[in-house]
Each structure stands twice: as structure tokens, then as C-alpha cells.
Amino acid sequence: MLDFAIFAVTFLLALVGAVLYLYPASRQAAGIPGLTPTEEKDGNLPDIVNSGSLHEFLVNLHERFGPVVSFWFGRRLVVSLGTVDVLKQHINPNKTSDPFETMLKSLLRYQSDGESVSENHMRKKLYENGVTDSLQRNFTLLLKLSEELLDKWLSYPESQHVPLSQHMLGFAMKCVTQLVLGSTFEDEQEVIRFQKNHGTVWAEIGKGFLDGSLDKNTTWRKQYEGAFMELECTLKKIIKERKGRNFNQHIFIDSLVHGNLNDQQILEDGMIFSLAGCVITAKLCTWAIYFLATSEEVQKKLYEEIDQVFGKGPVTPEKIEHLRYCRQILCETVRTAKLTPVSARLQDIEGKIDQFIIPRETLVLYALGVVLQDPSTWPSPYKFDPDRFADESAMKTFSLLGFSGTQECPELRFAYMVSTVLLSVLVRRLHLLPVEGQVIETNFISKMNVFTFLMEWNN
């Protein structure tokens, strides 16, 4: 089973590692407060390791030096921004691609060179529209998968402990594979096979390439390459089947096939969404249910909203748009759990933040884990409080950070919809309760140790 910790760790390493790999280094510190290199070759990498994580390193660094700080990753200068105010100042006029997508493609050794700005933009819009279309046209399928999970849970005795992370990962895998790759994955064994290969590939993305362990350990590399090849073969087979034919079900791959893309581009975009969509969806569903189970008043308020919107009628795409409080819960879940603790941009041209000059080709980190719990922006930042997002200014800030609105990444948009449908189905019928005496430990990577919960029937 894919461990959620693996996702967060490899995401942090991969995001930095990919940019280091793609661009040359700068040694100009530009007078920005921060750390000098601990070692000539590794920079402040030993300090990051000693801190326990990149996020914890950044928390300490910003507490010590302020909202704009610098350190060294290898021989590269890195600047980290740790408040909403300084993030607003960081304008990159050459920003044309999504850093998450670019990072994954580089680590998967996909080469997208030679595309113009207009071609990149067209491909990005096709990707985004493909996600939107697959959600709209397969709403009934999402509802069916959610109801199947509900039926499974209803079959348990009320005293049954439910291993949340495991169930949410399986649910997310079914949603993503069937909406991206089609009816082949109605077969449970196909989903299990995909999940196994997915876990093997994701476990090595970033880590294996950055620390060289894939090159040093031939067994790991063989396992990685075998799993990756199987995933590619599956996608290639489906792409071939969908070309020139009409199917009753419109899936994500169909949008790419019908667009002006070649087979390699379709393969790349299908692989990126298949890999990232599963993990982000599983994480959001897991944490949302965890917070509901441990927040009695929030769960009660959500139940009342669902009852008001749907009554005794079915869950429909038209009515689901009216679940305002549910969206607030999901936004607060993303914020409190720090689902994405860091993002990054390359400084394409020389820029200025406050009085500091950021040299061209500097790696600029958005310390989102720091920003999302900054008390000057979020009162009582460690409290799970969906009501904070009833304020329009909070939603505008969230949009600025890329967690909603036009800047929202397609994978997160998919996860929001899947989570909304799932919660609508579950909370109508079940009252979720934490297991008494269970202690959940969380850390910077939004990892929880095994969380189980209990259920009571609402009706």
C-alpha cells in the first residue's frame, strides 16, 4: 500500500531536486538574511537533515530570520518566502507552466523540449479541461463508487474499527483509474495491480533520483523500472483503444486523444494525472473524514447542510454546488493538514521582494506550510475551524496560494469533487466517531499514524 508519508517526503525532495537538475546554479547571496553553506558541496543539506524535514527547517529559518530567507541546497542559492505579503510581491512574468507537473515530468525522464509558449498553454488548458469534463460526465460513477463504500461500511458492526487511510487509498484508486483510464478498472484485480505499480513508482520519485539510491541499488531500480514500464504499457494500450472509436463513457484520456496532442504527450499527461491524482485525492478524503470524526460540531453542521440541500432526494451535480459549508471544510482540511507544505518557482528574471534583490535563476520556495499556519493571516492557526472560510478574504488568500479559484491545480480540483461526493453520501447515513483513547500523531508531512474510527447510523 502506498504510504502517504512517502508522497509528502518525495514531493519535497523531488520539487527541489528537479529544479536543481534542470537549471544551473548561482552563488550570489544578494544580501538576503539566512544561512551560509555548511558544506561546500552539499550547502545546508546537513542542516535540513538534522531538522527532520525541509518544512521544519523552513519553519525554524523563518522564525529566526523573517519572511524572506536564504539558504543553500548544494551549490544553489535558495530563497524561501514565508508570509502572504511577500508571496504577493513575487511576480514572475515568465510563469507559463505548473511547477508540480513540470517537476513530475522531469523526474519521470519525460522530455517536453521544443514546445512554444502557446503550445504549452494549449496543452495545459487541454489537461485542465479534460479533468473538468471527466468529472462532469462521470458524476454518476463517482456517486456509485461512494455508495459502494458506504454499503461496505454499513455491513460492518457498529463496533467495527475502520482503517481510514487504507480504505481511502483504495477508494481514490478506483475513482482515478475509472475516470482517467476507463472501464478496464471496474475489475478489482486491475485496480490492485495498478495500485501496486503506482506505489512502487511513487516511492522512488524524487528520493531515488536525488540521493542516487536507484543507481546504487540494482534491485530497487529493477523494481522501479518494471513497475513504471507496466504503467506505461497500460496507458499505451488504452490510448490505442480509444483512438478513432466512440465510447459511451468519456474519460480523461479521451479529452487528450481528441486534442491536438501526439501519443507521447497523451502518455505523459495521462501518467502525471494517474500518479498525482490518486495520492492527492486519498490524502484529502483521509484528512477530511479524520477532522469530521474528531470535530462533533463540524460534523453536525455538515449533516444539517446536506439534509437542507438534498432532503430525501438523490445527490445531484446541480445541488452539490450549494454545499458551501462542505467546501469550507475541505479548504480548512487542506490548510490545517498542510497537504502541500511547499511549492517552488524558478526566478526567470531578476526580481525584488521588499528591499531584497532575487538574482535570476534563483530557486524560490513558497513555504506554504509556514504560510498556512501564520497567525497574522490565520487566527488560531492550529485550530480546525471551517468557519474561517466563510470570510471572502480568506478564500481570496487561499486562491492566491493556489488552493482554489483559477490557480487551483487540476489534481486538487478533482480531489475536491470526489471528497464532496463522498462526504455527501457518508454523512447522510453515518455518524463518524474516533476510537476512544486512540492517540494520533501528526507531523510536518501531513502524515497520521494508523487512524481507525467507529460509526453509528444516522437514519
C-alpha positions in Angstrom: 0.0 0.0 0.0 1.2 3.5 -0.8 2.2 5.3 2.3 1.0 8.9 2.5 4.3 9.8 4.1 6.2 8.7 1.0 4.2 11.1 -1.1 5.0 14.1 1.1 8.7 13.3 1.6 9.3 12.6 -2.1 7.3 15.6 -3.1 9.6 17.9 -1.1 12.8 16.3 -2.3 11.6 16.0 -5.9 10.4 19.5 -6.2 13.8 20.8 -5.2 15.8 18.1 -6.9 14.0 18.6 -10.3 14.8 22.3 -10.4 18.4 21.7 -9.4 18.7 19.2 -12.1 17.1 21.4 -14.8 18.9 24.7 -14.2 22.5 25.9 -13.5 23.4 27.2 -10.1 24.1 30.7 -8.8 26.5 31.6 -6.0 25.2 35.2 -5.4 23.7 35.5 -2.0 22.3 39.0 -2.7 22.3 40.1 1.0 19.2 38.1 1.8 19.3 37.0 5.5 19.8 33.4 6.1 22.4 30.7 6.4 25.8 30.3 4.7 26.7 26.9 3.3 27.5 24.3 6.0 29.4 22.3 3.4 30.8 23.4 0.0 29.3 20.5 -1.9 26.0 20.0 -0.1 25.3 23.5 1.1 22.8 23.4 4.0 21.6 19.9 3.3 23.1 18.6 6.6 21.0 21.3 8.4 17.8 20.2 6.6 18.5 16.5 7.5 19.2 17.5 11.2 15.9 19.4 11.3 14.0 16.3 10.4 12.4 17.7 7.2 12.5 20.6 4.8 9.3 22.0 6.3 10.6 22.0 9.8 13.9 23.5 8.6 11.9 26.3 6.9 9.8 26.9 10.0 12.9 27.4 12.1 14.6 29.5 9.4 11.7 31.9 9.1 11.3 32.2 12.8 15.0 33.2 13.0 15.4 35.4 10.0 12.0 36.7 9.0 9.6 36.4 6.0 12.4 36.4 3.3 15.3 34.0 4.0 18.0 32.3 2.0 20.0 29.0 2.3 22.0 26.7 0.0 20.9 23.5 -1.5 24.1 22.0 -2.9 25.7 24.9 -4.7 22.4 26.6 -5.5 21.1 29.7 -3.7 17.5 29.1 -2.5 15.2 31.9 -1.3 12.2 31.0 0.8 9.1 33.2 1.2 7.1 32.7 4.4 4.2 35.2 4.5 1.3 36.1 2.3 2.6 39.6 1.9 5.9 38.6 0.4 4.2 36.0 -1.8 2.1 38.7 -3.3 5.2 40.6 -4.3 6.7 37.6 -6.1 5.6 38.2 -9.7 7.2 36.1 -12.3 6.1 37.3 -15.8 7.5 34.2 -17.5 5.5 31.8 -15.4 3.9 29.6 -18.0 3.8 26.1 -16.6 2.6 24.3 -13.4 5.6 23.6 -11.2 4.1 20.3 -9.9 3.5 19.0 -13.4 7.0 20.1 -14.6 8.6 18.5 -11.5 7.0 15.2 -12.1 7.7 15.1 -15.8 11.4 15.8 -15.2 11.7 13.1 -12.6 10.0 10.6 -14.9 12.6 11.5 -17.5 9.9 12.9 -19.9 11.3 15.4 -22.3 9.0 18.2 -23.4 11.6 20.4 -25.1 10.7 22.3 -28.2 7.2 23.4 -27.3 6.4 27.1 -27.7 4.7 29.1 -25.0 1.4 28.9 -26.9 1.8 25.1 -27.3 2.4 24.8 -23.6 -0.6 26.9 -22.8 -2.8 24.9 -25.2 -1.7 21.7 -23.6 -2.2 22.9 -20.1 -5.8 24.1 -20.9 -6.5 20.7 -22.6 -5.3 19.0 -19.4 -7.4 21.1 -17.2 -10.5 20.8 -19.3 -10.0 17.1 -19.5 -10.2 16.9 -15.7 -13.3 19.1 -15.7 -15.1 17.1 -18.4 -14.3 13.7 -16.8 -15.8 14.9 -13.6 -18.9 16.4 -15.2 -19.6 13.4 -17.4 -18.9 10.7 -14.7 -20.7 12.2 -11.8 -22.9 9.1 -11.6 -19.9 6.9 -11.5 -18.4 8.9 -8.6 -21.7 8.6 -6.8 -21.8 4.9 -7.4 -18.3 4.3 -6.0 -19.1 6.4 -3.0 -22.3 4.4 -2.3 -20.4 1.2 -2.7 -18.0 2.3 0.0 -21.0 3.3 2.2 -22.6 -0.1 1.7 -19.4 -1.8 2.7 -19.2 0.3 5.9 -22.9 -0.3 6.6 -22.3 -4.0 6.5 -19.8 -3.7 9.4 -21.0 -4.0 13.0 -21.2 -0.6 14.7 -18.2 -1.5 16.9 -16.1 -2.2 13.8 -12.8 -0.2 13.7 -12.3 1.1 10.1 -8.6 1.7 9.0 -9.2 5.0 7.3 -6.0 5.6 5.3 -6.2 2.1 3.7 -9.8 2.5 2.7 -9.4 6.0 1.3 -6.4 5.0 -0.8 -8.4 2.1 -2.3 -11.4 4.4 -3.0 -9.2 7.1 -4.6 -7.5 4.5 -6.8 -10.9 3.3 -8.1 -12.1 6.9 -8.8 -8.9 7.9 -10.6 -8.4 4.8 -12.7 -12.0 4.6 -13.8 -12.3 8.3 -14.7 -8.9 8.5 -16.3 -8.4 5.1 -17.9 -11.9 3.7 -18.2 -14.0 0.6 -17.6 -11.0 -1.7 -17.6 -10.6 -0.8 -14.0 -14.1 -2.0 -13.0 -12.1 -5.2 -12.4 -10.9 -5.2 -8.8 -7.7 -7.1 -9.8 -6.8 -4.5 -12.3 -7.1 -1.8 -9.6 -4.9 -3.8 -7.2 -2.3 -4.3 -9.9 -2.3 -0.6 -10.7 -2.1 0.3 -7.0 1.0 -1.9 -6.6 2.8 -0.4 -9.5 1.7 3.1 -8.5 3.2 2.6 -5.0 6.5 1.3 -6.3 6.9 4.2 -8.8 5.8 6.9 -6.3 8.0 5.6 -3.6 11.1 6.3 -5.7 10.1 9.5 -7.4 12.5 12.2 -6.2 14.2 10.2 -3.4 15.7 7.6 -5.7 16.9 10.1 -8.2 18.1 12.7 -5.8 20.2 10.6 -3.5 21.3 8.2 -6.2 19.8 5.1 -4.5 18.3 3.9 -7.7 21.7 3.8 -9.4 23.3 2.2 -6.4 20.7 -0.5 -5.7 20.1 -2.6 -8.9 17.2 -4.4 -7.2 15.3 -1.2 -6.4 16.0 0.1 -9.9 14.7 -3.1 -11.5 11.6 -3.0 -9.4 11.0 0.7 -10.2 11.6 0.3 -14.0 9.4 -2.8 -14.1 6.5 -1.0 -12.4 7.0 2.1 -14.5 7.0 0.1 -17.7 3.8 -1.7 -16.7 2.1 1.6 -16.0 3.2 3.0 -19.4 2.1 -0.2 -21.2 -1.3 0.1 -19.6 -1.7 3.7 -20.7 -0.4 3.0 -24.2 -2.9 0.2 -24.6 -5.8 2.3 -23.5 -4.7 5.3 -25.7 -4.6 2.9 -28.7 -8.0 1.5 -27.9 -9.6 5.0 -27.5 -8.2 6.4 -30.8 -10.7 6.6 -33.6 -13.5 5.0 -31.6 -16.5 6.3 -29.7 -17.3 5.0 -26.2 -20.4 5.7 -24.1 -18.1 6.8 -21.2 -16.0 9.9 -21.7 -12.8 9.7 -19.6 -9.8 12.0 -19.1 -7.7 10.2 -21.8 -10.5 10.9 -24.4 -10.0 14.6 -24.0 -6.3 14.2 -24.7 -6.9 11.9 -27.6 -9.3 14.3 -29.2 -6.9 17.2 -28.7 -4.0 18.2 -30.9 -1.5 16.0 -29.0 0.8 13.2 -30.1 0.9 9.8 -28.4 3.9 10.7 -26.2 2.2 13.9 -24.9 -1.0 11.9 -24.2 1.1 9.3 -22.4 2.9 11.9 -20.3 -0.2 13.8 -19.2 -2.1 10.6 -18.5 0.7 9.3 -16.4 1.1 12.6 -14.4 -2.6 12.7 -13.5 -2.8 9.0 -12.7 0.1 9.2 -10.3 -0.7 12.5 -8.6 -4.5 12.4 -8.7 -4.6 9.2 -6.6 -2.4 10.5 -3.8 -3.9 13.9 -3.5 -7.5 12.5 -3.6 -6.7 9.9 -1.0 -5.0 12.4 1.3 -7.8 14.9 1.2 -10.5 12.3 1.8 -8.5 10.8 4.7 -7.9 14.1 6.5 -11.5 15.4 5.9 -13.0 12.3 7.5 -10.5 12.4 10.3 -11.4 16.0 11.1 -15.1 15.3 10.9 -14.7 12.3 13.3 -12.9 14.4 15.8 -15.0 17.6 15.4 -18.5 16.8 16.6 -20.0 20.3 15.9 -18.5 20.5 12.4 -19.9 17.1 11.5 -23.3 18.1 12.9 -23.3 21.3 10.9 -22.3 19.5 7.7 -25.1 17.0 8.2 -27.6 19.8 8.6 -26.4 21.4 5.3 -26.6 18.1 3.4 -30.1 17.5 4.7 -31.2 21.0 3.8 -29.7 20.8 0.3 -30.7 17.3 -0.7 -33.5 16.4 1.7 -34.6 12.9 1.0 -33.7 13.2 -2.7 -30.6 12.0 -4.5 -27.2 13.7 -4.6 -27.0 15.5 -7.9 -24.3 17.7 -9.6 -26.7 20.7 -9.6 -27.4 20.6 -5.9 -23.9 19.7 -4.8 -22.7 23.1 -5.9 -24.8 24.5 -3.0 -22.7 22.7 -0.3 -20.9 25.9 0.8 -20.0 24.6 4.2 -18.7 21.4 2.8 -16.3 23.4 0.6 -15.2 25.3 3.7 -14.4 22.0 5.5 -12.3 20.9 2.6 -10.4 24.2 2.4 -9.8 24.1 6.1 -8.6 20.4 5.7 -6.1 21.5 3.1 -4.9 24.3 5.3 -4.8 22.5 8.7 -3.2 19.3 7.4 -0.8 21.2 5.1 -1.5 18.9 2.2 1.1 20.8 0.1 3.7 22.2 2.5 6.0 23.6 -0.2 5.9 24.8 -3.8 8.6 26.3 -5.9 9.3 28.6 -8.9 12.4 29.4 -10.8 13.2 33.2 -10.8 13.3 33.6 -14.6 14.4 37.3 -14.4 15.9 39.4 -11.6 13.2 40.3 -9.1 12.7 42.2 -5.9 11.0 41.3 -2.6 10.8 44.1 0.0 14.3 45.5 -0.1 15.9 42.3 -1.3 17.1 41.6 -4.9 16.5 38.0 -6.0 19.0 37.1 -8.7 17.9 35.5 -12.0 17.8 31.6 -11.9 17.4 31.5 -8.1 15.1 28.8 -6.8 12.3 30.5 -4.9 10.4 28.3 -2.4 6.9 29.1 -1.4 6.9 27.9 2.2 3.2 27.1 2.2 3.4 25.0 5.4 4.7 28.1 7.1 2.2 30.5 5.4 -0.8 28.3 6.1 -0.2 28.5 9.8 0.9 32.1 10.0 -1.1 33.6 12.9 -1.1 37.1 11.2 -3.1 35.6 8.4 -5.0 32.8 10.1 -6.2 33.5 13.7 -5.8 30.4 15.9 -3.9 28.7 13.1 -3.7 25.3 14.7 -7.4 25.1 15.3 -9.6 23.2 12.7 -12.2 25.9 12.0 -14.1 25.8 8.7 -16.0 28.9 9.6 -12.9 30.9 8.9 -13.5 30.3 5.1 -17.0 32.0 5.4 -14.9 35.2 5.1 -14.4 36.1 1.4 -10.9 37.5 2.2 -9.8 34.0 3.5 -10.9 32.5 0.2 -9.0 35.1 -1.8 -5.9 34.4 0.2 -6.4 30.7 -0.4 -6.8 31.3 -4.1 -3.6 33.3 -4.1 -1.8 30.3 -2.7 -3.1 28.1 -5.4 -5.6 26.1 -3.4 -8.8 27.4 -5.0 -10.0 29.6 -7.9 -8.2 29.9 -11.2 -4.9 28.9 -9.8 -6.2 25.6 -8.4 -4.3 22.7 -9.8 -6.4 20.1 -11.7 -5.5 17.3 -9.3 -6.8 19.2 -6.3 -9.9 20.2 -8.2 -10.6 16.5 -8.9 -9.9 15.7 -5.2 -12.4 18.4 -4.1 -15.2 17.0 -6.2 -14.5 13.4 -5.2 -14.3 14.3 -1.5 -17.6 16.4 -1.7 -19.5 13.5 -3.2 -18.1 11.0 -0.7 -18.9 13.2 2.3 -22.4 13.9 1.0 -23.0 10.1 0.8 -21.4 9.2 4.1 -22.6 11.9 6.4 -26.2 11.4 5.4 -26.2 7.9 6.8 -23.3 7.7 9.2 -22.1 9.4 12.4 -18.4 9.1 12.4 -16.6 8.7 15.8 -13.0 8.4 16.8 -11.9 5.3 18.7 -11.8 6.3 22.4 -8.3 6.6 23.7 -6.7 6.5 20.3 -3.7 8.9 20.0 -3.0 10.2 16.6 0.5 11.6 16.0 0.9 14.0 13.1 4.0 15.8 11.7 5.1 18.2 9.0 4.3 15.9 6.1 0.6 15.6 7.0 1.2 12.0 8.0 -1.0 10.4 10.5 -0.2 7.1 12.0 -2.9 4.4 11.5 -6.3 6.1 12.3 -9.3 3.9 12.9 -12.8 5.2 13.6 -16.3 4.0 14.6 -19.7 4.6 13.0 -23.3 5.0 14.1 -26.2 5.0 11.8 -27.9 8.4 11.3 -31.1 7.1 9.9 
